[in-house]
Amino acid sequence: MQQAEDDRELQATALEAIARSRLKLKQYEQAITDFQELLEQHELAPEKRRELLTAIAQAHQSRGEPELAINQYEVILAEGQQPNQSGLQALLAIAEIYAEEGQGKEQVAT
C-alpha cells in the first residue's frame, strides 16, 4: 500500500516538473493540460492547489487570454478559507491584468 502511495507521489512530482518545464519553454497549452491533470488526478494540499492554479492563470495570461487567467485567479480566491498569500497574489494579478487591458480600477472592484 505504501509503495502505491509513493508511486503516485512520484508520478505527481514528475508531472509537475514536466508542466513547469513546458511553461518555461512557452509551451503553454500543454503546460495547462498537465497542470489540470495534476489537479484532477491527485489529492493535493490546498496551498499546492493554489500554486498550480496560479501557474495555469499565468500560462493563460502569457497566451493573451486575460479572461481565462482571471477565471483561474477567481477560483483561487473562492477556494481560500481566509485571506492568505495566494489570495492576495491572485487579487494583485487580476488588478494587473485589468490595468494591462485598459479596463481601469472600476472593474477590479466588481
C-alpha positions as CSV (number, residue, x, y, z in Angstrom):
1,M,0.0,0.0,0.0
2,Q,2.8,2.4,0.9
3,Q,4.5,1.6,-2.4
4,A,1.4,2.7,-4.3
5,E,1.2,6.0,-2.4
6,D,4.9,6.6,-3.1
7,D,4.4,5.8,-6.8
8,R,1.5,8.3,-7.0
9,E,3.5,11.0,-5.2
10,L,6.5,10.4,-7.5
11,Q,4.2,10.5,-10.6
12,A,2.7,13.8,-9.4
13,T,6.1,15.3,-8.8
14,A,7.3,14.2,-12.2
15,L,4.2,15.6,-14.0
16,E,4.6,18.9,-12.2
17,A,8.3,19.1,-13.2
18,I,7.3,18.4,-16.8
19,A,4.5,21.1,-16.7
20,R,6.8,23.7,-15.2
21,S,9.4,22.9,-17.9
22,R,6.8,23.3,-20.6
23,L,5.8,26.6,-19.1
24,K,9.4,27.8,-19.3
25,L,9.6,26.7,-22.9
26,K,6.4,28.7,-23.6
27,Q,4.5,25.5,-24.4
28,Y,1.6,27.0,-22.6
29,E,-1.2,24.8,-23.9
30,Q,0.5,21.6,-22.9
31,A,1.6,23.1,-19.6
32,I,-2.0,24.0,-18.8
33,T,-3.2,20.4,-19.7
34,D,-0.5,18.9,-17.5
35,F,-1.4,21.2,-14.5
36,Q,-5.1,20.4,-14.9
37,E,-4.3,16.7,-15.0
38,L,-2.4,17.1,-11.7
39,L,-5.3,19.0,-10.2
40,E,-7.9,16.4,-11.3
41,Q,-6.0,13.1,-10.7
42,H,-4.1,13.8,-7.5
43,E,-5.1,14.8,-4.0
44,L,-3.2,17.9,-3.2
45,A,-2.8,20.2,-0.2
46,P,-4.8,23.5,-0.6
47,E,-1.6,25.6,-0.9
48,K,-0.3,23.3,-3.7
49,R,-3.7,23.5,-5.5
50,R,-3.5,27.3,-5.4
51,E,0.1,27.2,-6.6
52,L,-0.9,25.1,-9.6
53,L,-3.9,27.2,-10.3
54,T,-1.7,30.3,-10.3
55,A,0.6,28.6,-12.8
56,I,-2.4,27.9,-15.1
57,A,-3.5,31.5,-14.8
58,Q,0.0,32.7,-15.7
59,A,0.0,30.5,-18.7
60,H,-3.3,31.9,-19.9
61,Q,-2.0,35.4,-19.3
62,S,1.1,34.6,-21.4
63,R,-1.1,33.3,-24.2
64,G,-3.0,36.5,-24.3
65,E,-6.1,35.1,-22.6
66,P,-6.8,37.5,-19.8
67,E,-10.4,36.3,-19.2
68,L,-9.2,32.8,-18.6
69,A,-6.4,34.0,-16.4
70,I,-8.9,36.0,-14.3
71,N,-11.2,32.9,-14.1
72,Q,-8.3,30.9,-12.6
73,Y,-7.4,33.6,-10.1
74,E,-11.1,33.8,-9.1
75,V,-11.0,30.1,-8.4
76,I,-8.0,30.6,-6.1
77,L,-10.0,33.3,-4.2
78,A,-13.1,31.1,-4.0
79,E,-11.1,28.2,-2.6
80,G,-9.4,30.3,0.1
81,Q,-10.9,30.0,3.6
82,Q,-9.3,33.2,4.7
83,P,-7.1,35.9,3.2
84,N,-3.7,34.5,2.6
85,Q,-0.6,35.0,0.4
86,S,-2.2,33.2,-2.6
87,G,-5.4,35.2,-2.3
88,L,-3.5,38.5,-2.2
89,Q,-1.3,37.5,-5.1
90,A,-4.5,36.5,-7.1
91,L,-6.1,39.9,-6.4
92,L,-2.9,41.7,-7.4
93,A,-2.7,39.6,-10.6
94,I,-6.3,40.4,-11.5
95,A,-5.6,44.1,-11.0
96,E,-2.6,43.9,-13.2
97,I,-4.5,42.1,-16.0
98,Y,-7.2,44.8,-15.9
99,A,-4.6,47.5,-16.0
100,E,-2.9,45.9,-19.0
101,E,-6.2,45.5,-20.7
102,G,-7.0,49.2,-20.0
103,Q,-10.2,48.4,-18.2
104,G,-9.5,50.6,-15.2
105,K,-9.9,50.4,-11.5
106,E,-13.7,50.2,-11.5
107,Q,-13.5,46.7,-13.0
108,V,-11.3,45.4,-10.2
109,A,-13.8,46.4,-7.6
110,T,-16.6,44.4,-9.1
